[in-house]
Amino acid sequence: MKYFFILFFTFSLFAQQTKKVDFIQCDALVQPNFLEKTIKGEVTYTFEVLSMIDTIRMDAIRINFKDVSINNNEVAYKNSDKELLLFEGFTKGNNTLSFSYEAKPKQTLYFTGAGEDLQIWTQGQGKNTSYWLPSFDDVNEKVIFNLTVEFDKAFEVLSNGILTSIGEYPPLSSSNKVWEYKMQKPMSSYLVMLAIGNFEKQTTRTKSGTTLEFYLDKKDVSKFEPTFRYSKQIFEFLEKEIGVKYPWEVYRQVPVRDFLYAGMENTTSTIFSQDFVVDSIGFNDKNYLNVNAHELAHQWFGDLITAKESKHHWLQEGFATYYALLAEKNVFGDDYFYNQLYQSALELKQANSYDSIPILNEKASSLTFYKKGAWALHVLRMNVGEKNFQKAVQNYLKKYAFQNVTTDDFLAEIQKVSNYDVVSFKKNWLENSVFNLEEAIGYLVQNESVNQLVEFGKTNKHLSNEALFDKFNTMIQSKVYYTVKQEIVYETQNLTEAQQLDILKLALATNDTKVRQAVAEVLSRIPFSFKNDFVTLLNDASYITKEIALFRLWTNFEADRDRLVALSKDWTGLNYNLKLAHLTLAIVGSNDNPVAREKAVHELETYTQLPYEVSVREPALETLIKLGKISDTVLEELINASLHHKWQFVKFAKDNIRVLISNEEFREKFILLKDKLNETQKERINYFLKETA
């Protein structure tokens, strides 16, 4: 309760400050140091005192300051380790604040990789930029941020806004350069970004004249097209659908390794996860399109206008989620759009049993803010009509551009263009914790594919075995949407084996990647008569299907195991899924060849280490642990994982270390391992030893 009071008091102070002090512009030179994992900088803020105030506050988490001056005069200040507090030197009207600073951020600014693979990137979601740049956690304080960055000239440096210059950093013998970025309009501090890496760039221009910049690691240049597929189409669609021109000067996107989330909508410059960098086959399994559209939509909903407080967070995430679906509809069609809404409706209904916090509550879940928020917008759009909805959104964005908003601000614009009962809407969809599936289905069944899916299961349980077979036989060969055919494949488990195989052969004949993948998933025991049909799945344009089929065939046909291991030898897949699958089978299947087995074990161990990402390292570690191949390398990489910045990887590591260290044999191995490790790793082992003593 004490913590809540302090937090509330701090927010109240900032709320008062924004009424009395307006920070206008930040000009900063920042210098990240990769080896020391630190950053230092020289900063000048311009600000206007609107009415007199005793103390001006700036968020600064564990940042050291020097040479703090206001209006070119050095001033006294207080550094609380959370805030820079200024109490002298400023006057009513325009002022300047300048200072130098140094920090070693524990979060928000991340240093990953090494050598030519090093990357530095930020993730300031919500309010965390103040860990690496003295700024404002209060989203209502919007500032024009201009960043100049000094770093090694062998790398590419990205930030917000237009790149105005790149120059050698004096002295001329220096190996560094400076990149100067400038914004034209204000934004909240959490949207300030920095990304440094060994990037390659491609560009294009939209019909409206906006430059789109696409970046990839130089090792991934062959993946530009599939990774950024449909990007220009998405941009031009959203600009037209929203009805307000893209509000910034440029739009760039860059993937980084081990990013904390799928993506982050930093103003003009989205950072996204390296996991979405794919080739043409990988595009069929996991593509960037939805995240791409989601983060782009945020450039309007979140960046141009920003929710005043957390309870209105759906104005950002709900809008971005819904407009991403509309963009996918433009690319993939109506059936895809309505089926996605149907799946999210089922998910929200299922969550009713444990997720009882409504949209208009700062403690609402991500599922609620994102998917229920999107559903609320769909209901609005259907009830007021597409044209009225578009008009309201246009008015809303234009009226509150570069400002902060509430839910009532948006609903007022809806009311102006329609007679819709926004009071009842707010009560039923925004303040009600229950998701009304029946009402939602009513909006969806106008789409024939969803209607078929909804009706599909209703009559099946009343049909005889033969009638069910006949129904499946007819539908699997019809032009129904692939989601219906997937459901047929799953339901074949209720048929006789002969009937099931007949339907599955027809499912394979559809040549639909998703339907064929369902066959791989559903058939764990493969009859010999179906083997040749099933083997064709190894040639599908899906790395996930190939992995499932590989394991299924290896399990079912012992005589083919060596051939399957040899066949998959040069496969890589999506995030190395096929490489890890091959090595797993090589280890398990080489018991009569210890040399081959140990070679596979050592190769799998390499995938537990840098430079591989968490999405590769974790499954590699998990496989080795399950197979009982727990070497010193595995133990060391578990310790390294427990020190990682991704909490999911940390949890995986901690859980496994605690299990292993409770075993006397492995406890002794951890103790002996300490002599080979650095001080940080030793401290970590001691922590676990003490915890389990």
N, C-alpha and C positions, 0 to 999 in steps of 0.2 A: 504493500500500500504506500509505503514511504517512497519507493522507486516511482510509482505512478504519479505521486504528487510532484516529485522533482521534475519528471518528464513533462507533466502538464504545465508546471510553472515555467519551464524553459520555453515551451511552445508559445505560451502566453506572452512571454517577453519578446519573442521574435514577431508575434502577431502585432504587438504594439509598435515594435521597431519599424516594420514595413509601412506603417501609417505615418511615421515621423521621418524616416530616412529612406531614400531611394538610391540604391546602388545602380549605376548606369552602365559602366564599362569596366572590364578587366583586361589589362595588357600584361602578359606574363611571359618571361623567358624561363623555361624549365629545362633541367639537365638531369635525366635519369642516369644512374650508374648501375649497369647490369651486374658487375662483379660484387659490389657491395650491397646490392638490392636496396638502393637509396635513391632519393630525388632531392634536388635543391633548386631554388629558383629566385628570381627577382620579379616582384609584382607591383603594379600600380593600379589602384582602383580609383575611378572618379565616382563621386556620390554627391547627392544633394540632401541637405538637412532641410526638411519641410517645416518642422517645428522643433523647438529645442528639446533635447533629450539628455539625460545624465550620462548614459553609457551606451556605446555602440558595440554590438557583438558580432563576431564572425566565427563560424565553426572552424575548428582546427584541431584534429585529433592527434595528440602526441607529436606536435610539430614545434620545432625550435625556431624562434624569431631573432632577428637582429636588425639594426638600422631602421627602426619603425619611425616613419615621419608622416606628419599631416601638413599639407600645404607648405612642403619643403622645410619644415621645422621638426627636428627630432622631438619625440614626445614620450612621456612615461606610459606604460601599458601593463596589463596583467595577462599572464598566460596561465590558464587553469588546466592545461593539457587537454581540454575539450574545446575551449574558446579563446580567441584573442579579444580582450576587453579594452576598449578605448574610451577614455574619459576626459581628454583635454585636447586642445588644438584645433577643433573643428568649429565652424561658425554656421549660422543659418545661411542657406544658399549653397553654391557650388564649392566642393572641396576635392582634394586629392589625398589618397593614402598610399604610401609606398613602403615596402619592406623586403628583406631577404629572408629566406627560410630554408630549413633542411628537415627531412623526415625519412624514417624507415618504416613504411606502411606495413601493417599486419594484414591488411586486406585492401581491396579495391584497385590497387596497382599491383599487377602480378608479373613476375619474372620467370619465364619458363624456357626449357631447352638449354642448349649450350652451343658455343661455336657459331657456325653458319646457320644453325637451326634455332638460335635464340629468338625469343619473342618477348616483348613487353606490351601489356595491354591493360585496359581499365574496365571495370564493371561497377558503375556508381548507382546501380538500381536503388531508387527511392531517395537516398539521402547521404550516400557514402563518399562522395567526391572529396569531402573535407579530410579524408585520410591522406591524400597526396597533394591537394591544392587547397589552400585556405579559401573557403567559399561559404555557401549558405545551404544548410540542410532544409530550410524552409522553402518549399517549392513555390511559394508566392513571391519570392524575391527573384525577379528575372533580370538577367544581366547580359550584355553583349560581351562574349568571351573571345579574345584574340590571343592565340597561343603561338609563341615562337619556341621551337624545340631544338636543342643541340644534341646530336648523337653521331655515332660512327657513320661516316659517309658510305660505307659498304651496304648499309641497310636502307629500307624505305620507312619514312615516318609519316603517319597520318594523324589528322586531328579534325576538328569541326571547321566547316566553312570553306572558303576559297583559298587554295594555295597561291599566295601572291609572290613568293620568291624562295629560291634555294640558293644558299651561298656558302662559300668556304668560311670556316670559323677562324678568326685570327688567334694565334699567329698562323702564317701561311703554311707552316710545317705541320700543323695539326691534322690529324686524320679524321677530324669531325667536320660536319656541316651543320647549318642551321636551316630549318624549314619554318617558314612564316605563314601561318594560317589566320584568316580574318573572317569574322561573322559580320553580317549587316544588321541583324535583328536580335532581340534579347531571348534568352531561354533560361530555364531552371538549371541550377548547378549540377544536378545529378545526370544531366545529359552531356556534360563535357567528357570528351574521350581522347584517348591516346592509344595508338597501335603502332608498334615497331616490329619489323621483321624482314625476311628475305622475300619480298613480294614482287610479283609481276603484275602489270596493269593492262587492261583493255578498256576501251571507251566506246560509247555510242551517244547519239543525241536523239531526244524524243521529238515528236511533232511540234510540241510547244516550245522547244528550244533548250530544255534542261539537259545538261551533260550528265550521263550515267557513267560512273567509274566502277569497274569490277576488278578485284584483286584476288590473287591466289598465291600460295607459296610457289616459288619458281620450280619446285619439283613436280607441281601439279598442273603445269600449263596445258597439258592435253585434255584437262577436264573442265576448261572454261565453258564450253557450250552446254554440256549436260548439267553442270552445276547451276549456271545462271539462265537456264532455258526458260523462256517466256518472260524474262525480266522486263524487257521493253514493253511487251504487250500488257503486262500487269500494271506497269506505271501509267501507261496511256489510258487503260481502262479505269483505274482508280481516279485519275484526274478528271475524267469525264463523268464518272458515276457520282463522285463527291460534289462536283460542280464548282470547285474552288481550285484555282491553279496551285500547283505545288508551291509551297510558301517559302522555299529556300533557294539558294543559288546553284547548288550542285547536289548530287546524291551518289554516295559511294558505299560499297559493301566489301567487307573483308572478313575472312574466316581466321580464327586463331585456335591453337591447340589447347585442349582441356578447358574450354570456356565453361563457365558455370551454368549457363542456361542454353536454350536453343538459339536465342538471339537477343540483341538489345538495341533499341531504337535511338541511339545517340543522334542528336540533331545533325542532319546532313550525312551522317557517317555511321551506318549500322555495322556492329560487330556480330558475327554469328559463329556457330560451332563448326570446327573442322570436320565433324562427323557428316556434315551435309555436302562435303566435296566428293562428288561421285563421277563415275564414268557412265556411259549410256545404259549399261546393264544395271548398275547400281541405282540409276534413276528410277527404275521400276520397283525397287525395294524401299528406298528411303530418299526422297528428294526434298529440295529446299523450297519448293514452290509455296507451300502454305506459310512457312516462316517468313519467306521473302515478302509475301503480300502483307502479312501481319505487321512486320516491322516497318514496312513502307507506309501502311495506313496510320501508324503511330506518328508519322511526321506531321499529320494533321491533328490526330486525336491523342494528345499527350505532349507533343512538342509545340505545335502552334497554340493550342489551348491546353491547359493543364488543370486537373482537378484540384480544388482548393484544399481538400483534406482527404484522408484515406477512405472515408465512408463513401466517397464518390468515385472510387477507383475504377468502377465499371465503365465510367465515361471514357476511360482509356482502353482497358483490356476488352470490355464487351464490344466496343466499336471496332477495335483492331481485329478481333476474332470474327465478327460478322462481315466486315468488309473483305477479309481474307477469303471467306467462304464465297462471297460474291465474285471475287477475282477468279477463284477456282471454277466457279460456274461458267464464267466467260471462257475459260480454257477447256474445261472437260465436259460442260453441258449441264442441263437441268437435272438429269437423273443423279449425277454425282452430288450436286448441291443438296438435293432433297434427301438423299441417302445419308449424307454426312450429318444433316440436321436430325434425321431419325436416330442415328447411332448416339448422338449427343443427348437426345431426349431420353433414350433408354438408360444412359449413364447417369443422368441427373435424377431420374426416377429411382434408380437403385440407390443413389447416394442419400435419398430422403431419410433412410433409416439411421444414418449416423451424422449427416451434415445438416444441421438445423438452423444455421445462421443465414439470414436473408442477404440480398445484394447490398442494401443500404446499411451496411455495418462494417466498420473498419476491420473487424475480425473475420469477415467472410473468407471462405477458402478460395484458392485459385480457380477451382472448378466452377464455383459460383460466379466470381467476377468475370471469368472468361466466357464459359459456355452458357451459363444461365443469362449472363448479360447479353450475349449474342442472341439468345432466344427471345429475350424481352424486346430487342430491336426488331427481330423478325415479326413478332406479333404487332408491334407498332406499324411497321411498313405495310403489312397486309391489311391492317384495319383503316389506316388513313389514306392508303394508296401510294404507289411508288412516286408519283409526281409531287404530291404534298410532302411526303417524307423527304425527298431530295431538296425541295424548297426550304423546308424547316432546317435541314442540316446546313445548307448554304448560308441561311440567315444567321444561324448559330455560330458558325465559324467566322463569318465576316464581322459580326458584332463583337465577338470576344477574342479576336485575333491577338496573340501575344499577351493574353490575360489568363486569369484563373477562373474556373467555373464550378457551378454546383448542378445537381440533377434538376433542380427547379428551373435553372436557366435554360436548360435544354427543353424541358417539358413545356415551358412558356412559349417557345418557338413552335412546338408541335401544335399547341392550342391555337396559335395565331393563324395557322393555315388550314385548320380543320375544326369540326365540332366534336372531336373525339374526347371522351371522358378521361382525361389524364389523371384525375384524382383516383378513379377506380383502378386504372392501369397501375399507378404507383403502388396502391395498396395490394393488388393481386400479384404483381410481378416483381416489384422491388422491395416490398416490406413483408412479403409472405415467404416463409421458409420452405413451404411445400412446392414442389414442381408439379404442375397439373399436366400429367401425361396425356390424359384424354383430350384436353383442349389442344395440346400440341399436335397430337395425331390428326386432329381435325384440320389443321393447317397444311398437313403433309399429304394426305391421301388424294388430293387433287392431282398429285404426280402418280402416274400409273405404276411405276416400278416400286414405289413405297407402298402403294395400295396392295400390290401383289404380295409384297413381303409381309405386310400386316395380316392379310387374309390367309397367307400360306399356311401358317401354323394352326389356324383356328379349326380347319376341317380335317387335318391329317389324322388326328387321334380317333376320329369317327370312321375312318376308312378301313376296309379290309386290306390284307396284305397285297392281294392282286390289284385292287383298285389304287392303292398307294403306288405300286410299281408302275402302273399305267400312267398315273398322273406325273410321276417323276420323268418317265420316258418321254412323254409329250413335251413337258416344260423344258427339259434340259436341251432339247433340240430346237426350241422356239427362240424368238428374239428378245426374251425377257432380259432384264439388266443382270450384270454379272453377280450382284449381291444375292439375287434370288437363286441363281445357279449354285453359288457357294452354299447356300442354305440347303439346297437339295443334296449336295454332296455330303454334308454333315448328317443329314437325316437318313442317308442310306444305311446307317448302322441299325436301323429298325427293320431292314429287309433281310431276306435270306442271303447267304453268301453269293449264290449264283445270280440273284437279282441285283445285289449290290455291285458285283463286278460288271454286269451289263451296263448299269447306269454310269459307273466310273469310266468305262471305256468311252461312252458318249461324252462324258465331261472332259476327258483328255482330248477328244476330237474337236472340242470348241476352240482349241488353240488360244484360249484366254489365259493369260499368265496367272491371274488370281484364282481362277477356277481350278486350273491344274495344280496350283499350290495347295488348294484345299484337298485334292486327292492325295497328295503327299502327306498331308497332316492326318487325314482320317484313316489311312490304311497302314496300321502298325504291323499286322501280319500279312505278308504278301504271298498269296498262293502261287505255286510254280507256273500255273497256267497264265498268270497275269504279269509274270516277271518281265517279259519283253516290252509290254506296254509301260510298265513302271520305269524301266531303264531309260525311256525317252525323256523322263523328267531331268536327267542329268545334263541334258542339252538345252534346258529352258533359259530364257533371258531373265533369270532371277537368281541371285546368289543365295538367297534364303531357300528357295525351292531346291537348288542343287545341294545345299547342306543337309536339308531334311532327307532328301532322296538318298544321299550318300550313306548316312547313318542307317536308314531303313534297310537298304540293300546289304550293307555290311552285317547287320544283325540277322537278317533272314537267310542269307546264302553264304555259308561258311566257306564253301569252295571258291568263292569269288573274292575273298578278302584281300589276298595279295594283289590281285588285278585292280581292285578299287583303290588300294593305297598307291599303286603305281600310277593309275589314271589321274589321281588328284595331286600328284607330286608338285606340279607347277602352278596350281591354282592359288589365287590370292583372295579374291572376293571383296566383300564389303566390310571395311574395318578389319581385314584379315580373317574373316570368319571361316573361309575355306582353307586357308593355310593352317589355322588352329585345328580345324576338323581333321585335316590330313595328318598332322603330327599326333593328334590324339589316337587315331586309328593305328598309326605306325608304332606308337608305344605299346598299345594294348595288343596289337597283332604280331609283335616281333619277339614273343617270349622265347622262341626257339633260336633267336638270333640276337644275343645280348649286345653285340656291337652296333647293330642297326637301331636297337631300342635306345641305347645310351646316346647315340648320335641324335635321335629324335628328341630325347629329353633335353639335351643341351641346346638344341635349336629352339625348342619351346621356351626354355629359360630366357633366351635373348628377347623374346616378346614380352617378358615381364618388366623390362627395363626401358629407360630412356634410350632413344628419342621417341619410342612408341607412346601413344596416347593411353589414357585411362581405359577407353573403350576397347583397347587391345590388351593392356597389361592385366586388367582385372580378370577377364575370362582365362587368360593364360595362367595366372596364379591359381585361379579356382580349379582348373583342370589338373595342374600338377599336385595340388593338395588332395583332390579326390582320388587321384591315381596313386597317392602315397609316395610321390617323387619329391620329397621335401628336403632339398639340399640347403647349404648355407646361403646360396644365391637366393632361393625362395624366401628364406627367413629374413635376409637383408632387405629384399624388395618389399616384404610385408612391413618392415619397420619404415622404409622410405614412404610407402603408401600411407602409413598412419600420420605422416607429416605433410601430406599433400593438401592443396587448397580446396579440393572438391570433397564436400562432406560425405557424399555417398561412398567414395573410394576409401575415405578415412574410416567410416563405419565398417565397411567390408574388412579392412585390415585389422582394426581393433578386435572385431568379433573372432577372427581366425587366430590372432595372436593369443587372445585369452584362452581359447580352447587348447592351443598347442602348448602354451607355457604352463598349463595346469598338469601336463604330462611330464614326469620326471626326466625322461630321455630328452625331450625337446627343451625343457627348462635348462638342462645342462648345456645343450647346444647353443642356446641364446647367450648363456654366461660366457662360454668359450669364444663366441663370435665377437664379443665386445672388443677384444684386443685388436681386431682387424678394422674397426670402424672409427669414424670421426667422433668428435665430442658430442655433437647433436644427436647422432644415432645412439651413442652410449647412454646419454641421458634418457632417451626414449625407452631403451631396453630396461634401464633401472626403474623407470616409472612403472612398467608392466610387472617387473619382478616384485617391486614393493607392493603394488596393487593386489597381487595374487599370493603374497607371502602368508 
